[in-house]
Amino acid sequence: MALLITNECINCDVCEPECPNQAIFLGAEIYQINPDKCTECVGHFDEPQCVQVCPVNCIPVDPAHVEDRETLFKKFQRLQAQAKAPATPGVSS
């Protein structure tokens, strides 16, 4: 499951730096979570760090991106492998 930031977000800026996968970014009006990068902190922490620090409790599970813990761990492994892969010269990302 990926998480989702709802319209109750007050743009307090505390969630973004807590995300170990850099899945949180400032959208047009509120912060958003890239579901392709969100592992709910599986592989990093026991609980989602953004949920822990959110002062308005506006980060529920995204019903459009339901994944079990095993799938989240595989996503974590893929993201870690991508982060460690050397950049190919002459190719921009």
Residue frames relative to the residue before (quaternion, step in Angstrom):
aa qw qx qy qz dx dy dz
M 1.0000 0.0000 0.0000 0.0000 0.00 0.00 0.00
A 0.2562 -0.7042 0.6334 0.1931 3.49 -1.02 0.70
L 0.4352 -0.6643 0.5333 0.2912 3.51 -1.25 0.33
L 0.2514 -0.7539 0.5968 0.1104 3.53 -1.33 0.37
I 0.2483 -0.7356 0.6057 0.1740 3.58 -0.97 0.77
T 0.3012 -0.7887 0.5175 0.1392 3.55 -0.69 1.16
N 0.7111 -0.4645 0.3376 0.4058 3.55 -1.35 0.14
E 0.5448 0.6107 -0.4041 0.4086 3.60 1.23 -0.15
C 0.4122 0.7220 -0.4578 0.3150 3.60 1.31 -0.16
I 0.2209 -0.7884 0.5651 0.1011 3.57 -0.93 0.97
N 0.4456 -0.7224 0.4312 0.3059 3.60 1.27 0.31
C 0.2230 0.8118 -0.5083 0.1815 3.55 0.94 0.89
D 0.4223 -0.7610 0.4086 0.2748 3.60 1.30 -0.15
V 0.5170 0.6690 -0.4278 0.3194 3.64 1.13 0.16
C 0.6458 0.5562 -0.3335 0.4028 3.62 1.07 -0.55
E 0.6286 0.5974 -0.3466 0.3574 3.58 0.86 -0.94
P 0.7317 0.4160 -0.2830 0.4598 3.66 0.68 -0.89
E 0.6159 0.5670 -0.3467 0.4231 3.61 1.20 -0.33
C 0.5925 0.6039 -0.3635 0.3900 3.60 1.19 -0.44
P 0.3270 -0.7787 0.5000 0.1916 3.61 -0.51 1.12
N 0.7052 0.4415 -0.2580 0.4911 3.59 1.23 -0.37
Q 0.3826 -0.7369 0.4680 0.3027 3.58 1.29 0.03
A 0.3024 0.7768 -0.4906 0.2540 3.55 1.02 0.89
I 0.6687 0.4892 -0.2929 0.4773 3.59 1.21 -0.41
F 0.0692 0.7881 -0.6055 0.0866 3.53 -0.95 0.97
L 0.5256 -0.6196 0.4755 0.3373 3.55 -1.21 0.47
G 0.2462 -0.7728 0.5736 0.1143 3.54 -0.70 1.15
A 0.7919 -0.3046 0.2254 0.4788 3.56 -1.26 -0.33
E 0.8184 0.1494 -0.0606 0.5515 3.60 0.98 -0.82
I 0.8013 0.0763 -0.0081 0.5933 3.59 1.00 -0.80
Y 0.6357 -0.4930 0.4037 0.4356 3.54 -1.29 0.10
Q 0.1446 -0.7753 0.6117 0.0619 3.54 -1.19 0.66
I 0.3016 -0.7337 0.5800 0.1852 3.54 -1.32 0.35
N 0.3441 -0.7109 0.5771 0.2078 3.56 -0.89 0.99
P 0.3526 -0.7761 0.4779 0.2118 3.63 -0.39 1.16
D 0.5988 0.5683 -0.3610 0.4338 3.59 1.19 -0.41
K 0.7345 0.3808 -0.2236 0.5153 3.58 1.24 -0.39
C 0.6018 0.5856 -0.3588 0.4075 3.59 1.20 -0.41
T 0.0616 -0.7897 0.6103 0.0067 3.55 -0.81 1.09
E 0.4382 -0.6801 0.4453 0.3837 3.58 1.33 0.17
C 0.6154 -0.5877 0.2928 0.4359 3.55 1.24 0.68
V 0.3265 0.7204 -0.5333 0.3000 3.61 1.23 0.32
G 0.7521 0.3182 -0.2767 0.5064 3.55 -0.86 1.01
H 0.7408 0.3448 -0.1972 0.5417 3.56 1.23 -0.44
F 0.8112 -0.0076 0.0925 0.5773 3.56 0.76 -1.13
D 0.6052 -0.5712 0.4197 0.3623 3.56 -1.30 0.30
E 0.7898 0.1481 -0.0649 0.5916 3.57 1.16 -0.61
P 0.6001 -0.5614 0.4144 0.3911 3.59 -1.14 0.53
Q 0.4172 -0.7447 0.4690 0.2268 3.56 -0.65 1.12
C 0.6196 0.5482 -0.3555 0.4349 3.60 1.01 -0.69
V 0.6367 0.5191 -0.3212 0.4712 3.57 1.04 -0.80
Q 0.6442 0.5486 -0.3149 0.4300 3.57 1.00 -0.84
V 0.7733 0.3729 -0.1948 0.4744 3.59 0.93 -0.83
C 0.5120 0.6697 -0.4180 0.3387 3.62 1.20 -0.33
P 0.3246 -0.7858 0.4944 0.1808 3.62 -0.60 1.10
V 0.7518 0.3713 -0.2179 0.4995 3.61 1.18 -0.35
N 0.4101 -0.7514 0.4477 0.2584 3.59 1.27 0.27
C 0.3861 0.7405 -0.4588 0.3033 3.58 0.81 1.04
I 0.6118 0.5484 -0.3560 0.4452 3.62 1.14 0.52
P 0.0405 0.8095 -0.5814 0.0707 3.59 0.12 1.29
V 0.6507 -0.4444 0.4193 0.4509 3.53 -1.37 -0.09
D 0.4006 -0.7056 0.5369 0.2312 3.56 -1.00 0.88
P 0.3462 -0.7722 0.4894 0.2106 3.63 -0.40 1.14
A 0.6220 0.5432 -0.3416 0.4487 3.61 1.22 -0.34
H 0.7681 0.2714 -0.1541 0.5592 3.61 1.26 -0.25
V 0.1064 0.8178 -0.5511 0.1273 3.56 0.59 1.17
E 0.0853 0.7782 -0.6129 0.1076 3.57 -0.78 1.13
D 0.4192 -0.6886 0.5211 0.2803 3.58 -1.06 0.68
R 0.7206 -0.4603 0.3007 0.4224 3.56 -1.30 0.28
E 0.6294 0.5393 -0.3354 0.4478 3.61 1.02 -0.76
T 0.6550 0.5017 -0.3012 0.4781 3.58 0.98 -0.85
L 0.6391 0.5178 -0.3209 0.4696 3.57 1.01 -0.81
F 0.6524 0.5047 -0.3212 0.4653 3.60 0.99 -0.78
K 0.6315 0.5153 -0.3358 0.4721 3.60 1.01 -0.72
K 0.6248 0.5191 -0.3325 0.4793 3.58 1.06 -0.76
F 0.6133 0.5454 -0.3309 0.4657 3.59 1.02 -0.83
Q 0.6723 0.4972 -0.2962 0.4615 3.59 0.87 -0.95
R 0.6447 0.5169 -0.3149 0.4669 3.60 0.98 -0.84
L 0.6679 0.4971 -0.2998 0.4658 3.59 0.91 -0.90
Q 0.6414 0.5155 -0.3224 0.4679 3.58 1.02 -0.76
A 0.6470 0.5126 -0.3163 0.4675 3.58 0.98 -0.84
Q 0.6516 0.5096 -0.3149 0.4653 3.60 0.98 -0.82
A 0.6585 0.5179 -0.3089 0.4503 3.58 0.99 -0.81
K 0.7189 0.4399 -0.2446 0.4794 3.58 1.10 -0.67
A 0.5291 0.6418 -0.4078 0.3765 3.58 1.23 -0.33
P 0.4599 -0.6784 0.4907 0.2958 3.58 -0.89 0.86
A 0.5080 -0.6343 0.4888 0.3173 3.54 -1.10 0.73
T 0.4042 -0.6926 0.5436 0.2476 3.54 -1.09 0.76
P 0.4659 -0.6919 0.4696 0.2893 3.62 -0.69 1.05
G 0.8169 0.2516 -0.1966 0.4804 3.55 -0.99 0.88
V 0.6683 0.4374 -0.3028 0.5200 3.59 1.27 0.01
S 0.1944 -0.7809 0.5831 0.1113 3.55 -0.72 1.05
S 0.3362 -0.7600 0.5219 0.1922 3.56 -1.12 0.61
